[in-house]
Amino acid sequence: NWGNRVDTLHVSDGWNTLKTFARKEGVMSIPYERKFRENSRIYQFAKVMLMNADCHVIMCPYAMTDGAARVIELSGSDKMRQEVLPRLISSDPVESYISGQWMTESSGGSYVSRTETVAHPIDEQSNELGPAYLLDGFKWFSSAAEGNMSVALARSESSTPGTGGLSLFLVPVRLPPFPTPLSNNILLHRLKDKFGTRAVPTAELSLNGTRAWRIGAAGAGVRQIAPVLNITRVHSSVSSVGALMRCLSLARAYAAVRTVDGGKLLTAVPIHMETLARVSVLYRALAHMLFGTILLLGKTECGVASKAEETRLRLLTPTLKAFAALHAVSAMEECMAALGGQGYMEETARGIGRLIRDSLVEKIWEGTVEVLAHDLIRASRGQGVEEFCQWGQTIISSAPKKTPAIAYLQQTLTELPTIFRKTLNPLLPRSILILFGHVASSLFLLEHAIWSRSHDESKAETDMVVFERWVGGLGQILNEIRSLEEGVEERIRVNGLVVGGTVSDLENMRTKL
């Protein structure tokens, strides 16, 4: 091109094959056709979870496409619903669209209030999909850069600071008939050199008079994009739990064939099976919490959720994402170690190393644990926690017998509203999220154990044992919360010394203590 920019992003045939496979399996069409009503989301995510380990994070662009489809379904213009939505949710790989999600900027990261991209309104033409704008700015971390479109935040109300001046936009990556992003004044500067998820093309983009159409009301961008975040956070949780499922299955299979001590299988070694049992309990807790939350999402989307269920979904979504990301990777590392030296080898461990590297992003993407903890605190305002506790008490009251584990869970549930009222303590949000996640997953496990017993399931005894073992972990996080309630200001001061102090600072601190 005689020295001119091309900005064409090439992806491998393997990546395109995976995208085609996922489309044909209906990962985008199932939740929007809603043939199974509120259970459609369960069907979709069960498929996604089974695909997760082998599909090299192909679900990352589909997570963002899913979120974009939902926001257009809820807030898009009639033309967006008619022309764009059918392509986003299509199971036809030829006709379908992939959408990115462009929010992250170097000035703000997760804090979208610092968004610097600006949107200038322009005169509309007859073929516009909505109110037309030109965007100017730099998007620092833009996944699914090979997609057909993206949803993006930009500052349309320059006189309004913070998030109040942000609007949400549909941005076409290319304008017909030209095949590259240059046709819409989008420059692909470089692909990010990431620790994991390397299969996903993530780019630094600049928008230089890029045509876009506003979704929803001006200045309501953060509210409009909330459905995107809710769906992508569930996708993130499915990725964490699905990766753990694969690692655990490999560790189980290896234990059944690996011999030690003159021919004894690892399944006969108590200390080895103790480790695998501990990981299995965690996996079950995460899986039940995951699909319990997914059912609430399906009910909400189909309009059959009660107000209390909608509130519970709002509390559980950030909690689930953070809780799964926090626990899954360390359990995957245990599975790797359970294979011994074979677990560390790429050619024999069947992708455990890649799954660990890829899963680490879930602690960051769509909010770190700390960011999600503050989101949970915001969601807890009002009577949400009390309503959650009422739901929990209903499950507990349906148990045929109150065991010590059930009594302990009930006592913790009673304390929960009081603990949430302590959120002015700046040290507590993360610990409160972990506690809430542990309580919620315990309730889902108990609910399943009660169902299992009432239906005379063969694994009913095991299901109750899993619940009892999992509830036993509540004590540690409760003790952590109690320790963080004392001497808050002094602890904050000492934290500064521990993290960034000099040797003399630490010596002086030790002397004072």
ROMARKOL-305734 format. One record per residue (C-alpha): residue number from 1; residue in three letters; x, y, z. Coordinates in pm, 1 decimal, m for minus. Layout:
<recs>
 num residuo       xx       yy       zz
 NUM     Ala        X        Y        Z
...
</recs>
This chain:
<recs>
 num residuo       xx       yy       zz
   1     Asn      0.0      0.0      0.0
   2     Trp    290.2    234.5    m78.2
   3     Gly    367.4    307.4    287.2
   4     Asn      5.1    368.9    386.5
   5     Arg   m146.0    206.6    695.8
   6     Val   m347.5   m109.3    644.7
   7     Asp   m459.5   m194.7   1001.5
   8     Thr   m590.9   m536.1    903.3
   9     Leu   m595.3   m786.5   1187.1
  10     His   m532.2  m1147.0   1083.7
  11     Val   m636.3  m1436.2   1307.7
  12     Ser   m550.1  m1803.9   1264.0
  13     Asp   m766.3  m2060.9   1089.6
  14     Gly   m791.2  m2241.7   1422.5
  15     Trp   m938.8  m1934.0   1591.0
  16     Asn  m1194.9  m1895.6   1312.3
  17     Thr  m1280.4  m2265.7   1335.8
  18     Leu  m1347.4  m2231.7   1709.3
  19     Lys  m1566.5  m1926.7   1649.2
  20     Thr  m1764.8  m2119.3   1387.6
  21     Phe  m1800.7  m2419.2   1619.6
  22     Ala  m1930.2  m2204.8   1906.2
  23     Arg  m2179.9  m2028.3   1679.9
  24     Lys  m2318.5  m2352.1   1540.4
  25     Glu  m2352.7  m2490.2   1894.7
  26     Gly  m2584.3  m2198.3   1969.3
  27     Val  m2386.9  m2024.0   2242.1
  28     Met  m2536.3  m1694.0   2122.7
  29     Ser  m2875.0  m1805.9   1991.8
  30     Ile  m2989.0  m2026.8   2282.6
  31     Pro  m3034.8  m1752.2   2546.0
  32     Tyr  m3221.0  m1520.8   2306.0
  33     Glu  m3445.5  m1775.6   2137.2
  34     Arg  m3555.4  m1869.3   2492.3
  35     Lys  m3704.7  m2202.0   2385.3
  36     Phe  m3649.2  m2324.8   2740.7
  37     Arg  m3771.2  m2002.2   2901.1
  38     Glu  m3575.7  m1916.6   3216.7
  39     Asn  m3372.8  m2237.9   3182.5
  40     Ser  m3230.6  m2123.9   2847.7
  41     Arg  m2939.3  m1955.4   3024.6
  42     Ile  m2863.8  m2277.4   3213.6
  43     Tyr  m2857.4  m2469.7   2885.2
  44     Gln  m2631.6  m2208.6   2723.4
  45     Phe  m2382.8  m2190.3   3008.0
  46     Ala  m2373.0  m2568.1   3057.2
  47     Lys  m2253.4  m2590.9   2697.3
  48     Val  m2007.8  m2305.6   2746.3
  49     Met  m1865.2  m2468.3   3058.1
  50     Leu  m1806.1  m2797.3   2876.4
  51     Met  m1638.9  m2614.6   2585.7
  52     Asn  m1430.5  m2385.5   2802.0
  53     Ala  m1116.2  m2591.9   2856.4
  54     Asp  m1066.4  m2690.0   2491.7
  55     Cys  m1170.1  m2369.1   2316.7
  56     His   m876.6  m2142.6   2402.9
  57     Val  m1082.7  m1854.5   2552.7
  58     Ile  m1297.0  m1823.7   2240.9
  59     Met  m1580.2  m1745.6   2481.0
  60     Cys  m1416.1  m1412.1   2568.1
  61     Pro  m1538.4  m1239.1   2249.0
  62     Tyr  m1869.1  m1423.8   2276.1
  63     Ala  m1910.8  m1299.6   2634.2
  64     Met  m1884.7   m942.5   2509.1
  65     Thr  m2111.3  m1021.2   2214.1
  66     Asp  m2365.9  m1165.4   2458.2
  67     Gly  m2350.2   m849.4   2667.6
  68     Ala  m2386.1   m625.7   2361.9
  69     Ala  m2687.9   m825.6   2244.5
  70     Arg  m2858.7   m784.9   2580.9
  71     Val  m2800.9   m410.4   2600.2
  72     Ile  m2933.4   m361.5   2246.2
  73     Glu  m3233.2   m581.0   2328.7
  74     Leu  m3304.4   m361.0   2631.1
  75     Ser  m3197.9    m13.6   2521.0
  76     Gly  m3116.5    m13.0   2150.2
  77     Ser  m3310.6    178.3   1886.8
  78     Asp  m3567.5      0.8   1670.4
  79     Lys  m3315.5     m6.2   1386.7
  80     Met  m3048.1   m159.2   1609.7
  81     Arg  m3290.3   m431.9   1715.7
  82     Gln  m3390.7   m496.7   1354.7
  83     Glu  m3049.6   m485.3   1185.6
  84     Val  m2783.0   m556.9   1448.2
  85     Leu  m2939.8   m778.3   1716.3
  86     Pro  m3029.6  m1065.7   1477.2
  87     Arg  m2666.4  m1082.2   1363.0
  88     Leu  m2529.6  m1079.7   1717.1
  89     Ile  m2744.9  m1373.3   1823.9
  90     Ser  m2735.0  m1569.9   1496.7
  91     Ser  m2612.3  m1931.3   1487.8
  92     Asp  m2502.2  m1881.4   1126.5
  93     Pro  m2124.7  m1810.5   1123.8
  94     Val  m2150.0  m1626.5    790.1
  95     Glu  m2420.9  m1381.9    893.5
  96     Ser  m2319.1  m1334.2   1256.5
  97     Tyr  m2145.3  m1039.1   1424.9
  98     Ile  m1882.0  m1037.5   1698.5
  99     Ser  m1883.2   m741.3   1935.2
 100     Gly  m1605.6   m598.8   2146.6
 101     Gln  m1634.5   m387.5   2459.1
 102     Trp  m1422.3    m73.1   2467.4
 103     Met  m1419.2     89.6   2809.1
 104     Thr  m1066.3     66.0   2948.8
 105     Glu   m848.2    373.8   2905.3
 106     Ser   m499.2    434.1   3039.7
 107     Ser   m621.4    727.1   3248.0
 108     Gly   m873.3    527.8   3447.1
 109     Gly   m855.4    150.2   3407.8
 110     Ser  m1159.2     13.3   3591.8
 111     Tyr  m1262.5    364.9   3696.1
 112     Val  m1470.1    468.0   3396.2
 113     Ser  m1539.3    807.5   3554.6
 114     Arg  m1197.8    906.2   3417.1
 115     Thr  m1295.8    825.6   3058.2
 116     Glu  m1138.0   1080.8   2823.6
 117     Thr  m1287.0    969.5   2490.0
 118     Val  m1526.7   1241.3   2373.8
 119     Ala  m1834.9   1216.9   2152.6
 120     His  m1946.2   1499.3   1923.4
 121     Pro  m2302.1   1490.6   1784.4
 122     Ile  m2335.0   1521.2   1406.3
 123     Asp  m2619.1   1559.7   1160.3
 124     Glu  m2800.9   1233.6   1102.2
 125     Gln  m2845.0   1071.9    763.4
 126     Ser  m3130.9    850.6    651.6
 127     Asn  m2952.1    522.3    722.3
 128     Glu  m2841.5    595.5   1080.1
 129     Leu  m2902.6    330.2   1348.0
 130     Gly  m2953.3    595.7   1614.7
 131     Pro  m2835.7    941.9   1722.2
 132     Ala  m2507.6    986.9   1532.1
 133     Tyr  m2175.8   1099.2   1684.6
 134     Leu  m1805.5   1112.7   1607.7
 135     Leu  m1575.3    969.7   1876.4
 136     Asp  m1221.0   1081.9   1952.2
 137     Gly  m1005.0    903.5   2207.0
 138     Phe   m772.6    615.0   2290.3
 139     Lys   m891.8    275.3   2411.4
 140     Trp   m603.2    106.9   2589.9
 141     Phe   m730.2   m251.3   2629.3
 142     Ser   m978.2   m357.8   2361.4
 143     Ser  m1053.3   m728.7   2333.3
 144     Ala  m1218.0   m892.2   2032.0
 145     Ala  m1040.4   m638.6   1814.3
 146     Glu  m1117.7   m853.5   1510.4
 147     Gly  m1492.6   m807.1   1567.8
 148     Asn  m1753.5   m634.2   1356.2
 149     Met  m1855.2   m377.4   1615.9
 150     Ser  m1815.6   m273.8   1976.3
 151     Val  m1999.6   m101.0   2253.9
 152     Ala  m1799.1    186.3   2399.3
 153     Leu  m1826.6    458.3   2660.4
 154     Ala  m1750.9    817.0   2565.4
 155     Arg  m1806.7   1157.4   2720.5
 156     Ser  m2098.8   1317.5   2538.9
 157     Glu  m2191.8   1565.5   2811.8
 158     Ser  m1871.0   1763.8   2858.1
 159     Ser  m2019.9   1988.0   3124.7
 160     Thr  m2103.1   1691.7   3351.0
 161     Pro  m1805.8   1545.4   3542.2
 162     Gly  m1756.6   1183.3   3642.9
 163     Thr  m1982.3    907.5   3517.6
 164     Gly  m2277.7   1141.0   3467.8
 165     Gly  m2134.0   1273.1   3142.7
 166     Leu  m2082.3    931.1   2983.8
 167     Ser  m2299.6    779.1   2713.3
 168     Leu  m2293.2    432.8   2558.4
 169     Phe  m2231.6    391.8   2185.6
 170     Leu  m2249.3    125.5   1919.2
 171     Val  m1930.3    156.0   1714.8
 172     Pro  m1898.9    m22.0   1377.2
 173     Val  m1540.1   m139.3   1332.4
 174     Arg  m1567.4   m107.1    954.9
 175     Leu  m1796.3     98.1    731.7
 176     Pro  m1900.7    m66.0    405.2
 177     Pro  m1776.1   m137.3    152.5
 178     Phe  m1422.3   m110.9    295.5
 179     Pro  m1271.6   m412.8    476.7
 180     Thr  m1049.8   m248.7    740.8
 181     Pro  m1104.6    m39.8   1054.6
 182     Leu   m946.9    255.7    872.4
 183     Ser  m1281.2    296.2    697.7
 184     Asn  m1423.6    422.1   1027.6
 185     Asn  m1110.1    608.7   1134.3
 186     Ile  m1000.0    341.5   1383.4
 187     Leu   m626.0    280.4   1414.4
 188     Leu   m500.6    m54.3   1549.6
 189     His   m170.5     46.1   1705.8
 190     Arg    m56.2   m286.1   1850.9
 191     Leu   m170.9   m610.0   2009.7
 192     Lys   m116.6   m645.8   2382.9
 193     Asp    156.7   m882.9   2501.9
 194     Lys    m41.5  m1056.3   2775.3
 195     Phe     55.4  m1311.4   3039.4
 196     Gly   m234.6  m1537.5   2937.2
 197     Thr   m538.9  m1539.8   2705.2
 198     Arg   m289.8  m1492.4   2422.6
 199     Ala   m528.4  m1639.5   2166.9
 200     Val   m762.3  m1340.8   2208.5
 201     Pro   m655.1  m1044.6   1993.2
 202     Thr   m653.0   m752.5   2238.2
 203     Ala   m546.3   m419.4   2091.8
 204     Glu   m467.8    m57.5   2163.4
 205     Leu   m701.8    150.5   1948.7
 206     Ser   m736.1    517.0   1872.4
 207     Leu  m1062.3    664.0   1753.6
 208     Asn  m1014.9    966.1   1529.6
 209     Gly  m1354.5   1093.3   1424.8
 210     Thr  m1502.9    743.4   1445.1
 211     Arg  m1870.4    721.0   1354.9
 212     Ala  m2092.7    577.4   1627.5
 213     Trp  m2454.9    568.0   1735.4
 214     Arg  m2573.4    637.2   2087.1
 215     Ile  m2751.9    359.5   2275.8
 216     Gly  m3016.8    487.8   2513.6
 217     Ala  m3028.8    828.1   2677.2
 218     Ala  m2742.2   1077.0   2677.9
 219     Gly  m2542.1   1074.1   3001.0
 220     Ala  m2680.6    733.4   3104.4
 221     Gly  m2390.9    525.5   2973.4
 222     Val  m2293.4    358.8   3300.2
 223     Arg  m2651.8    256.7   3368.3
 224     Gln  m2693.5    135.1   3009.8
 225     Ile  m2380.0    m78.1   3020.6
 226     Ala  m2473.1   m252.8   3346.9
 227     Pro  m2640.6   m547.9   3165.1
 228     Val  m2317.9   m597.7   2968.2
 229     Leu  m2117.5   m619.7   3289.9
 230     Asn  m2364.9   m856.9   3455.5
 231     Ile  m2351.1  m1101.2   3164.9
 232     Thr  m1975.6  m1083.5   3111.0
 233     Arg  m1919.1  m1138.2   3483.0
 234     Val  m2123.8  m1456.8   3466.9
 235     His  m1923.0  m1564.5   3160.7
 236     Ser  m1606.4  m1494.4   3360.1
 237     Ser  m1732.3  m1714.6   3643.4
 238     Val  m1815.3  m1995.1   3400.4
 239     Ser  m1461.0  m1970.4   3266.8
 240     Ser  m1310.0  m2000.0   3616.4
 241     Val  m1527.1  m2293.4   3721.1
 242     Gly  m1498.3  m2466.4   3381.9
 243     Ala  m1119.8  m2450.3   3391.8
 244     Leu  m1118.6  m2593.5   3744.4
 245     Met  m1352.8  m2871.6   3630.1
 246     Arg  m1104.0  m2979.3   3361.8
 247     Cys   m801.7  m2966.5   3595.6
 248     Leu   m985.1  m3166.5   3861.4
 249     Ser  m1096.1  m3428.5   3609.6
 250     Leu   m734.1  m3475.4   3499.8
 251     Ala   m616.7  m3509.2   3859.9
 252     Arg   m888.1  m3767.6   3931.5
 253     Ala   m802.7  m3967.9   3620.6
 254     Tyr   m430.6  m3962.4   3701.3
 255     Ala   m491.6  m4082.1   4056.5
 256     Ala   m674.6  m4385.5   3917.7
 257     Val   m376.1  m4504.0   3708.3
 258     Arg    m59.7  m4373.4   3880.8
 259     Thr    106.6  m4628.7   4105.6
 260     Val    342.9  m4561.1   4397.5
 261     Asp    500.4  m4765.0   4678.5
 262     Gly    532.9  m5086.2   4486.0
 263     Gly    211.5  m5074.6   4289.2
 264     Lys    m34.8  m4891.0   4513.6
 265     Leu   m263.1  m4649.2   4323.8
 266     Leu   m277.9  m4285.7   4430.8
 267     Thr   m647.2  m4340.2   4503.3
 268     Ala   m530.5  m4559.2   4792.8
 269     Val   m303.4  m4289.4   4939.3
 270     Pro   m504.6  m4105.6   5209.6
 271     Ile   m312.1  m3779.0   5203.9
 272     His   m342.2  m3754.7   4824.4
 273     Met   m716.8  m3820.1   4831.4
 274     Glu   m756.9  m3564.3   5111.3
 275     Thr   m619.5  m3297.1   4879.5
 276     Leu   m842.4  m3403.0   4590.1
 277     Ala  m1143.9  m3416.2   4822.4
 278     Arg  m1075.1  m3060.3   4939.2
 279     Val  m1058.0  m2937.7   4577.8
 280     Ser  m1373.4  m3135.3   4491.9
 281     Val  m1568.0  m2969.8   4773.7
 282     Leu  m1459.8  m2627.4   4647.7
 283     Tyr  m1555.1  m2717.4   4290.6
 284     Arg  m1901.7  m2831.9   4397.0
 285     Ala  m1955.6  m2515.3   4600.7
 286     Leu  m1858.6  m2293.6   4305.9
 287     Ala  m2061.1  m2496.0   4055.0
 288     His  m2381.6  m2485.0   4259.2
 289     Met  m2343.4  m2114.3   4328.0
 290     Leu  m2272.8  m2054.9   3958.8
 291     Phe  m2579.5  m2229.6   3822.0
 292     Gly  m2800.1  m2097.1   4100.2
 293     Thr  m2703.7  m1746.6   3991.4
 294     Ile  m2749.2  m1834.9   3623.0
 295     Leu  m3105.8  m1947.7   3694.2
 296     Leu  m3178.1  m1608.4   3850.9
 297     Leu  m3034.3  m1440.8   3540.2
 298     Gly  m3263.9  m1649.3   3318.8
 299     Lys  m3566.3  m1569.3   3532.7
 300     Thr  m3488.7  m1198.5   3524.8
 301     Glu  m3447.1  m1192.7   3147.5
 302     Cys  m3776.2  m1378.8   3097.2
 303     Gly  m3962.3  m1146.4   3332.6
 304     Val  m4060.5  m1420.2   3578.3
 305     Ala  m3823.9  m1329.1   3864.2
 306     Ser  m3971.2  m1185.0   4180.2
 307     Lys  m3837.4   m855.3   4313.5
 308     Ala  m3645.3  m1046.6   4579.4
 309     Glu  m3488.8  m1271.0   4313.4
 310     Glu  m3382.5   m969.4   4107.8
 311     Thr  m3221.8   m820.0   4417.2
 312     Arg  m3049.7  m1148.8   4494.7
 313     Leu  m2909.1  m1160.2   4141.1
 314     Arg  m2770.9   m809.7   4185.8
 315     Leu  m2592.5   m918.0   4505.3
 316     Leu  m2469.3  m1250.0   4371.3
 317     Thr  m2330.4  m1139.9   4032.5
 318     Pro  m2024.2   m943.3   4152.3
 319     Thr  m1980.1  m1186.4   4442.4
 320     Leu  m1980.4  m1493.0   4219.3
 321     Lys  m1731.8  m1346.1   3974.1
 322     Ala  m1486.1  m1243.1   4246.0
 323     Phe  m1534.1  m1553.6   4460.4
 324     Ala  m1480.1  m1794.9   4170.4
 325     Ala  m1176.4  m1607.1   4039.6
 326     Leu  m1024.9  m1589.8   4386.6
 327     His  m1052.6  m1961.5   4463.6
 328     Ala  m1035.1  m2140.7   4128.4
 329     Val   m672.3  m2079.6   4032.3
 330     Ser   m523.7  m2192.9   4364.4
 331     Ala   m731.2  m2512.6   4337.4
 332     Met   m609.9  m2561.4   3978.7
 333     Glu   m253.3  m2536.5   4106.5
 334     Glu   m331.1  m2816.2   4354.0
 335     Cys   m453.2  m3027.1   4061.0
 336     Met   m132.4  m2956.5   3871.0
 337     Ala     72.7  m3065.5   4172.7
 338     Ala   m141.6  m3379.4   4205.9
 339     Leu      7.1  m3495.0   3874.3
 340     Gly    360.7  m3450.8   4005.2
 341     Gly    620.5  m3361.6   3744.9
 342     Gln    381.0  m3462.2   3467.5
 343     Gly    152.1  m3179.2   3573.2
 344     Tyr    422.8  m2925.1   3498.7
 345     Met    482.6  m3050.7   3145.9
 346     Glu    283.2  m2891.9   2865.6
 347     Glu    290.3  m3209.1   2654.3
 348     Thr    143.5  m3433.9   2924.5
 349     Ala    m75.5  m3212.6   3143.0
 350     Arg   m333.4  m3152.8   2869.7
 351     Gly   m338.8  m2775.0   2907.1
 352     Ile   m335.2  m2726.7   3284.8
 353     Gly    m60.4  m2464.2   3255.6
 354     Arg   m251.5  m2274.6   2986.6
 355     Leu   m573.9  m2291.7   3186.3
 356     Ile   m400.8  m2147.2   3492.9
 357     Arg   m244.3  m1865.4   3290.1
 358     Asp   m572.8  m1788.0   3116.6
 359     Ser   m777.3  m1805.0   3436.5
 360     Leu   m562.8  m1551.3   3618.4
 361     Val   m720.7  m1276.0   3408.8
 362     Glu  m1053.8  m1341.6   3578.7
 363     Lys   m912.9  m1174.4   3891.6
 364     Ile   m876.9   m856.0   3686.6
 365     Trp  m1113.8   m848.2   3387.8
 366     Glu  m1451.4   m688.0   3465.2
 367     Gly  m1324.6   m578.7   3805.7
 368     Thr  m1069.8   m695.0   4060.9
 369     Val  m1187.2   m855.0   4383.9
 370     Glu  m1161.9   m515.5   4555.5
 371     Val  m1361.2   m336.0   4284.4
 372     Leu  m1629.6   m605.2   4294.4
 373     Ala  m1638.8   m589.2   4673.1
 374     His  m1731.5   m221.3   4653.8
 375     Asp  m1994.2   m309.0   4391.5
 376     Leu  m2142.5   m561.9   4634.3
 377     Ile  m2151.6   m298.0   4907.4
 378     Arg  m2340.9    m61.4   4674.7
 379     Ala  m2584.3   m339.2   4585.4
 380     Ser  m2644.1   m417.4   4953.9
 381     Arg  m2801.0    m80.4   5027.5
 382     Gly  m3166.1   m103.6   5115.3
 383     Gln  m3317.7   m434.3   5223.1
 384     Gly  m3129.8   m661.9   4983.7
 385     Val  m2923.2   m842.1   5247.4
 386     Glu  m3226.2   m893.5   5471.1
 387     Glu  m3420.4  m1040.7   5177.1
 388     Phe  m3124.5  m1266.9   5097.4
 389     Cys  m3124.0  m1388.9   5457.7
 390     Gln  m3497.5  m1460.3   5441.7
 391     Trp  m3436.0  m1676.0   5134.6
 392     Gly  m3157.4  m1855.5   5321.9
 393     Gln  m3377.5  m1916.0   5625.7
 394     Thr  m3641.2  m2069.6   5396.8
 395     Ile  m3385.5  m2323.3   5272.7
 396     Ile  m3267.5  m2399.4   5627.0
 397     Ser  m3622.7  m2446.6   5753.1
 398     Ser  m3685.5  m2707.2   5481.8
 399     Ala  m3407.3  m2931.4   5615.1
 400     Pro  m3553.4  m3244.9   5777.4
 401     Lys  m3302.6  m3227.6   6063.5
 402     Lys  m3096.2  m2939.3   6199.9
 403     Thr  m2737.2  m3063.4   6216.9
 404     Pro  m2454.7  m2866.8   6383.7
 405     Ala  m2339.7  m2749.9   6037.8
 406     Ile  m2686.7  m2618.8   5952.8
 407     Ala  m2710.9  m2447.4   6291.9
 408     Tyr  m2373.1  m2280.5   6233.2
 409     Leu  m2482.5  m2157.7   5890.6
 410     Gln  m2807.0  m2025.5   6039.5
 411     Gln  m2616.3  m1837.4   6309.9
 412     Thr  m2386.1  m1681.8   6048.5
 413     Leu  m2685.8  m1587.3   5836.7
 414     Thr  m2837.6  m1410.4   6137.4
 415     Glu  m2519.1  m1203.9   6181.1
 416     Leu  m2492.9  m1110.6   5813.1
 417     Pro  m2706.2   m789.8   5811.5
 418     Thr  m2508.3   m653.4   6108.4
 419     Ile  m2178.5   m726.6   5932.7
 420     Phe  m2294.9   m546.6   5617.8
 421     Arg  m2374.0   m237.7   5827.0
 422     Lys  m2002.9   m212.0   5909.4
 423     Thr  m1903.8   m120.8   5553.0
 424     Leu  m1777.6    224.2   5654.0
 425     Asn  m1472.4     36.0   5777.3
 426     Pro  m1244.7     62.8   5468.7
 427     Leu  m1070.4   m266.9   5549.6
 428     Leu  m1382.7   m483.2   5542.1
 429     Pro  m1536.7   m486.2   5188.5
 430     Arg  m1313.7   m764.0   5049.8
 431     Ser  m1365.3   m985.5   5354.7
 432     Ile  m1740.0   m919.1   5349.8
 433     Leu  m1754.8  m1029.8   4985.4
 434     Ile  m1566.7  m1352.1   5067.7
 435     Leu  m1799.5  m1418.1   5361.3
 436     Phe  m2107.0  m1349.0   5150.2
 437     Gly  m1977.7  m1580.1   4878.1
 438     His  m1913.1  m1855.7   5130.4
 439     Val  m2258.5  m1818.4   5285.9
 440     Ala  m2432.1  m1809.2   4946.6
 441     Ser  m2247.9  m2115.6   4815.4
 442     Ser  m2325.0  m2297.8   5142.5
 443     Leu  m2695.2  m2228.9   5094.8
 444     Phe  m2687.5  m2357.4   4737.8
 445     Leu  m2508.9  m2673.3   4856.1
 446     Leu  m2763.0  m2723.2   5135.7
 447     Glu  m3051.6  m2667.8   4895.7
 448     His  m2911.6  m2939.7   4669.5
 449     Ala  m2841.8  m3177.1   4959.8
 450     Ile  m3202.6  m3142.3   5081.9
 451     Trp  m3333.5  m3206.0   4730.7
 452     Ser  m3101.1  m3504.0   4690.5
 453     Arg  m3225.2  m3664.8   5010.5
 454     Ser  m3592.8  m3598.3   4936.9
 455     His  m3554.5  m3769.5   4598.0
 456     Asp  m3357.8  m4066.1   4739.6
 457     Glu  m3059.3  m3990.0   4522.3
 458     Ser  m2770.8  m4237.4   4549.8
 459     Lys  m2528.7  m3954.8   4633.5
 460     Ala  m2749.8  m3794.9   4900.9
 461     Glu  m2509.6  m3879.5   5184.0
 462     Thr  m2213.8  m3741.0   4988.3
 463     Asp  m2403.2  m3422.4   4908.9
 464     Met  m2463.9  m3356.2   5278.9
 465     Val  m2100.8  m3431.8   5366.2
 466     Val  m1985.8  m3182.0   5101.5
 467     Phe  m2213.3  m2916.8   5254.0
 468     Glu  m2088.1  m2985.7   5606.8
 469     Arg  m1721.9  m2970.4   5505.7
 470     Trp  m1773.5  m2647.1   5314.8
 471     Val  m1959.5  m2475.6   5599.6
 472     Gly  m1664.7  m2550.4   5825.2
 473     Gly  m1463.4  m2288.2   5637.0
 474     Leu  m1686.8  m2003.8   5754.7
 475     Gly  m1499.7  m1971.6   6084.1
 476     Gln  m1176.2  m1853.6   5925.7
 477     Ile  m1333.4  m1564.6   5736.4
 478     Leu  m1547.2  m1464.4   6036.4
 479     Asn  m1231.8  m1448.0   6249.8
 480     Glu  m1064.8  m1233.7   5982.6
 481     Ile  m1354.9   m988.9   5985.2
 482     Arg  m1342.7   m962.9   6365.8
 483     Ser   m968.5   m895.8   6357.1
 484     Leu  m1017.7   m616.4   6101.6
 485     Glu  m1274.1   m444.0   6323.2
 486     Glu  m1018.7   m358.6   6590.5
 487     Gly   m771.1    m70.6   6574.1
 488     Val   m862.4     26.9   6219.1
 489     Glu   m665.3    351.6   6198.2
 490     Glu   m355.8    194.5   6352.8
 491     Arg   m377.0   m102.8   6119.2
 492     Ile   m400.2    127.1   5817.8
 493     Arg    m93.4    317.1   5939.0
 494     Val    103.5     m1.9   6001.9
 495     Asn      1.4   m141.6   5662.8
 496     Gly    175.8    154.3   5503.2
 497     Leu    493.2     70.6   5691.8
 498     Val    475.1   m300.6   5611.9
 499     Val    423.9   m240.1   5241.5
 500     Gly    647.8     57.7   5181.6
 501     Gly    846.9    126.4   5494.8
 502     Thr   1224.8    106.6   5543.7
 503     Val   1402.5   m143.0   5766.1
 504     Ser   1426.3    118.4   6041.8
 505     Asp   1053.7    184.0   6010.3
 506     Leu    983.6   m184.4   6064.4
 507     Glu   1226.4   m203.7   6357.5
 508     Asn   1058.0     94.6   6523.7
 509     Met    718.1    m63.7   6466.2
 510     Arg    834.1   m390.2   6622.3
 511     Thr    965.3   m200.8   6926.3
 512     Lys    633.3    m20.5   6974.5
 513     Leu    436.4   m343.3   6944.6
</recs>
